[in-house]
Amino acid sequence: MRKKHALLIAAFFIIYLMTFLPNFGIMNELKFIGFLPQALAWVLLLNAINTVIIFIVYFKFFKPFAQNVEEKMLKNEKEGKQT
């Protein structure tokens, strides 16, 4: 599970860094993909992929962690009131 989490986070940061390629002249030609310039289409595509990755990471890792912490807090609160 940790390996999968690490791969997802690494993929996120690699794709995030790739969004800066048009600033360095890579994927920055005056071609149009549909009605968007190539650089804008590239960045929008990578941002869409990153959004999907972040939702996967949130629902698989952070949401269960927050629920476990909340359950422990409620359990401790109930134990404190019973004594």
Secondary structure as the mmCIF struct_conf table of DSSP 4:
data_model
#
loop_
_struct_conf.conf_type_id
_struct_conf.id
_struct_conf.beg_label_comp_id
_struct_conf.beg_label_asym_id
_struct_conf.beg_label_seq_id
_struct_conf.end_label_comp_id
_struct_conf.end_label_asym_id
_struct_conf.end_label_seq_id
HELX_RH_AL_P HELX_RH_AL_P1 ARG A 2 MET A 18
TURN_TY1_P TURN_TY1_P1 THR A 19 PHE A 20
HELX_RH_3T_P HELX_RH_3T_P1 LEU A 21 PHE A 24
TURN_TY1_P TURN_TY1_P2 GLY A 25 MET A 27
BEND BEND1 LEU A 30 LEU A 30
STRN STRN1 PHE A 32 ILE A 33
TURN_TY1_P TURN_TY1_P3 GLY A 34 PHE A 35
STRN STRN2 LEU A 36 PRO A 37
HELX_RH_AL_P HELX_RH_AL_P2 GLN A 38 VAL A 57
HELX_RH_PI_P HELX_RH_PI_P1 TYR A 58 PHE A 62
HELX_RH_AL_P HELX_RH_AL_P3 LYS A 63 GLN A 82
#
